Each structure stands twice: as C-alpha cells, then as structure tokens.
Amino acid sequence: MALVSASPVLVYDQAVRFRPKRRSAMPRVFWTWLLLWLGAAAWAPLPALARHHKKPPEEQPQPPPRAVDPMEVENSTSPPQQQPQQQPPPGHSSNDNANQALPQPPQPTNEKVGRFMANLKIGPALCLYTCGHSGAMVLELGFSILPNKNAYLVFPLQFQFAPSGAAIMVPLGFQYDIAMPFLSGLYLYPRFSIGYAYLIDSASPGSPTAHGGFIIPEFGIKYVWRGRWNFGGELVSIPILFGQTQFGSFANIFYRILLSAGVNF
C-alpha cells in the first residue's frame, strides 16, 4: 500500500525533472515524506477493519434426531431382575458366614508356656506316728520329660522344723498332670517321691543326728493361669521317714496339707 501511495510522487518527480526548472517555495523532499506518511496512515487501520468484519464460521448442521425404539423404552422402564439369593445349607445361618468373614481375636489359652516349673509350698505337718507336730516348707523344681508338658521329673527340696528337732529331705520324684475337661487350666496330679533324710534331734542334748530315707505319696490339685502361673497345693501328702540310730531303728509318719504357688517357664 505504501508503494501504491508513493507512485504518484515518483510520477510527479519525473514530470518535474523534464519541466523547465523554476523556483518552488517548498522543497520536493517535504512533499515526498508528506505523501508517504499519509499513505501509511491510510493503510494502518485496514487490517483491524478486516478482522472486525470477518465472517463468523458457518455452523455445522446437526444430525436429525434418531427415532426411539418402543422396545428400548419398555426395557428401560422395566425394573431390574433380582438375582435369586443362595440359601445357606441346613444347620448354617447368615450370622455364621458373617462371623467367619470377620477376623477373630486371639482366644486366651491356659496351655503351659514352658517345660520347666518352679513352686514354693508351705503348710503344717501333723504327726501320725512316733513324732511331733511341725511345719513344712518345700522348694520345688520340675522338668517335663514329655512334649505335652504333663509328665514331670521333680526335685522337691523339703524342710520340716519343730522345737524338738528338724528334718532336711532331698528327694527325687515323678508327677503327672491330668487335665480336667470341664475347665481349661485345671489339673489333678498324683506324685511319688523318694530320697535321703537328715534328722536333727534337739530335744535331748548329746543325741546324735540320724541319717535315713523317706518316701512321700502325694495327691494335689493346681490351676494354671494364662499358661504361666500355678496355684494349688497337695491335699494329701504323707511323708514316711525311717532310719537307724544307736538307740535302734525309727519310723516317723506325718500328714501334710501344703499350699503352693509357682511359675512355668
């Protein structure tokens, strides 16, 4: 557009070049720049006007609406068919299935946690034959020789003390726990011990001590709490001590009732 606007100026310049020269009041350069500026000013708004009057894009024709099938309408309005529910087998309920799906918390158990046990026992020792009443204390250590932790080899170190004398007994015994089916952790046990006895006679000064032996048949009950703690005792405990002194042979028979508490490990 600027070249088109400047072309008259060039034609005018050529015409003036061949005309006889005469004085002009304004230089030709001024007219040339004036015409160029007017041409540029006239060209500048044309692109903006062209964008303003640009035709909007033609809208795409919409497809005609599809005919509705009456069968589709009937299927869409009909209620969905329900699947038949499976009935649980006889003897089972839906609550049983729900309980099986949920994780069950660990149930507390009274199974013994270890094959070792240690117990402390104390109680009275009543004299039944040629002796005096005394007290008794037992420090017991046991080890289960079977994997079911019910058959024990026991070492019950025992003390009996009275004003007339004392006895120290070092036995070796066997105990078997019989579990009760109606209560978990409850056991009845028979036990039999045999060993060495050291007798001290303090009633008559100068009397020698005596060495002897003994046997102890016993029957007890215990409850194992959480598999670790033992509570119970011997309801029947009959120590029978025998030996020989310078005054002759002797035999002492006691009846004991011992309460016990201990631990399994």
C-alpha positions in Angstrom: 0.0 0.0 0.0 2.9 2.4 0.7 4.3 1.7 -2.8 1.0 2.5 -4.4 0.8 5.7 -2.4 4.3 6.7 -3.3 3.9 6.0 -7.1 2.2 9.4 -7.8 5.1 11.0 -6.1 7.5 9.3 -8.4 5.5 10.2 -11.5 5.4 13.8 -10.3 9.1 13.8 -9.7 9.8 12.5 -13.3 7.5 15.2 -14.7 9.1 17.9 -12.8 12.5 16.6 -13.9 11.6 17.2 -17.6 9.9 20.6 -17.0 11.8 23.7 -17.2 13.2 24.4 -13.8 11.7 27.1 -11.7 11.8 28.1 -8.2 9.5 26.4 -5.6 8.5 27.8 -2.2 8.7 24.3 -0.6 11.3 21.6 -1.3 10.2 18.5 -3.0 11.5 16.3 -0.2 8.9 17.6 2.1 6.1 16.7 -0.3 7.5 13.2 -0.7 7.6 12.5 3.0 4.1 14.0 3.5 2.6 11.7 0.9 4.4 8.7 2.4 3.1 9.4 5.9 -0.5 9.9 4.6 -0.3 6.6 2.8 1.0 4.8 5.8 -1.7 6.4 8.0 -4.4 5.3 5.5 -3.0 1.7 5.4 -2.7 1.1 9.2 -6.4 0.6 10.2 -7.2 -1.7 7.2 -6.1 -5.0 8.8 -8.0 -4.2 12.0 -11.2 -3.4 10.0 -10.7 -6.6 8.0 -10.6 -8.7 11.2 -13.6 -6.9 12.6 -15.7 -7.6 9.6 -14.5 -11.2 9.2 -17.4 -13.6 8.6 -18.2 -16.0 11.5 -17.6 -19.7 10.9 -20.5 -21.5 9.5 -22.4 -23.7 11.9 -22.2 -27.4 11.3 -25.6 -28.9 10.5 -26.9 -31.0 13.4 -27.9 -34.6 12.6 -31.6 -35.3 12.7 -32.9 -36.9 15.9 -32.9 -40.7 16.0 -36.2 -42.5 16.1 -36.9 -44.1 19.5 -37.5 -47.8 19.5 -40.5 -48.7 21.6 -38.8 -51.9 22.8 -35.9 -49.9 24.3 -38.3 -47.7 26.2 -40.0 -50.7 27.6 -36.7 -52.3 28.7 -35.5 -49.0 30.3 -38.7 -48.6 32.3 -39.0 -52.2 33.5 -37.5 -52.9 37.0 -34.1 -54.8 37.0 -34.4 -58.5 37.6 -33.2 -59.6 41.0 -30.8 -62.5 41.2 -32.0 -65.3 43.4 -30.3 -65.4 46.8 -28.4 -68.5 47.7 -29.8 -70.2 50.7 -27.3 -71.4 53.3 -27.0 -75.1 53.8 -29.0 -76.7 56.6 -27.5 -76.1 60.0 -25.8 -72.8 59.0 -27.1 -69.3 59.2 -26.1 -66.0 57.6 -24.7 -64.9 61.0 -22.3 -67.8 60.9 -21.0 -66.7 57.5 -20.6 -63.1 58.8 -18.6 -64.4 61.8 -16.4 -66.4 59.6 -15.6 -63.4 57.4 -14.7 -61.2 60.3 -11.2 -61.6 61.9 -11.5 -63.4 65.2 -9.5 -62.0 68.1 -6.9 -64.4 69.7 -8.5 -66.5 72.3 -6.8 -66.7 75.7 -5.2 -70.0 76.4 -4.1 -71.8 79.6 -1.6 -74.1 77.9 1.7 -74.2 79.8 4.3 -71.9 78.2 7.4 -73.9 79.1 8.6 -77.3 80.2 10.1 -76.1 83.5 8.2 -75.2 86.6 9.3 -73.8 90.0 7.0 -73.8 93.0 7.0 -72.8 96.7 4.9 -74.8 99.1 4.2 -74.3 102.8 1.9 -75.8 105.3 1.5 -77.9 108.6 2.9 -81.4 109.1 0.8 -83.3 111.6 2.3 -86.2 113.4 0.6 -89.6 112.9 3.2 -92.0 114.4 6.1 -91.5 117.0 6.8 -87.9 116.2 5.7 -84.3 117.0 3.8 -81.7 115.0 5.9 -79.5 112.9 5.8 -77.1 110.0 6.9 -77.9 106.4 8.3 -75.9 103.5 9.1 -77.2 100.0 11.3 -75.6 97.3 10.4 -77.5 94.1 11.9 -77.5 90.6 10.4 -79.7 87.9 11.1 -80.6 84.2 8.6 -82.1 81.8 10.0 -85.2 80.1 7.2 -85.4 77.6 6.2 -82.9 74.8 2.7 -82.5 76.2 4.2 -80.8 79.4 2.3 -83.0 81.8 4.8 -85.6 82.9 7.4 -84.0 85.3 10.6 -85.2 86.9 10.6 -83.2 90.2 13.3 -82.2 92.8 11.3 -81.0 95.8 13.8 -80.0 98.5 11.9 -80.2 101.8 12.3 -78.8 105.3 10.4 -79.8 108.4 11.0 -77.9 111.6 9.7 -78.1 115.2 11.0 -77.2 118.7 12.1 -80.9 119.2 14.1 -81.2 116.0 14.2 -80.7 112.2 14.5 -82.8 109.1 16.1 -82.0 105.8 14.9 -84.2 102.9 16.4 -84.3 99.4 14.1 -86.3 97.2 13.6 -87.2 93.6 10.0 -87.7 92.4 7.7 -88.1 89.5 4.4 -86.1 88.9 1.8 -86.4 86.2 -0.8 -83.7 85.5 -4.3 -84.9 84.5 -6.2 -82.1 82.7 -9.8 -81.7 83.7 -12.1 -81.5 80.6 -14.7 -79.1 82.2 -12.2 -76.3 83.0 -9.2 -75.3 80.9 -6.1 -74.9 83.1 -7.3 -77.1 85.9 -5.2 -80.3 86.7 -5.2 -83.1 89.2 -1.9 -84.8 89.8 -0.6 -87.8 91.7 3.1 -87.8 92.8 5.5 -90.1 94.4 9.0 -89.1 95.8 11.8 -91.0 97.4 15.1 -89.7 98.8 17.6 -89.1 101.6 16.7 -87.6 105.0 18.9 -85.9 107.5 17.3 -85.8 111.0 18.4 -83.4 113.8 17.3 -84.1 117.4 17.3 -81.0 119.5 15.1 -82.3 122.4 17.9 -84.1 124.2 21.4 -82.6 124.1 24.1 -85.1 123.1 21.8 -87.2 121.0 23.4 -87.9 117.7 21.9 -86.9 114.4 20.4 -89.6 112.2 20.6 -90.4 108.6 17.7 -92.1 107.0 15.4 -92.3 104.0 11.9 -91.5 103.2 9.0 -91.9 100.8 6.2 -89.5 100.1 3.0 -90.5 98.3 1.0 -87.3 97.4 -2.1 -86.1 95.6 -2.7 -82.5 94.6 -4.6 -80.0 92.5 -3.5 -76.9 90.7 -4.8 -74.3 88.3 -2.5 -72.8 85.6 -3.5 -69.2 84.9 -2.5 -67.9 81.4 -0.2 -70.8 81.0 2.4 -69.4 83.3 1.2 -69.1 86.9 0.5 -72.1 89.1 -1.9 -72.0 92.1 -2.9 -75.0 94.2 -1.4 -77.5 96.6 -1.3 -81.0 98.0 -4.4 -82.0 99.8 -2.8 -85.4 100.7 0.9 -85.6 101.5 2.2 -88.4 103.7 5.9 -88.4 104.4 7.2 -91.7 105.9 10.7 -91.3 107.4 12.8 -94.3 108.5 16.3 -94.9 109.7 18.7 -96.4 112.2 20.3 -94.8 115.3 22.4 -96.1 118.2 19.2 -96.5 120.1 17.6 -98.6 117.4 15.5 -98.1 114.3 12.8 -95.5 114.0 9.9 -94.6 111.8 8.0 -91.3 111.7 4.8 -90.7 109.7 3.3 -87.3 109.0 0.2 -85.9 107.3 0.7 -82.6 105.5 -1.5 -80.1 103.7 0.5 -77.8 101.5 -0.5 -74.7 99.7 1.6 -73.8 96.6 2.3 -71.1 94.1 4.7 -71.1 91.2 5.6 -70.3 87.7 6.1 -72.2 84.4 8.9 -71.2 82.1 
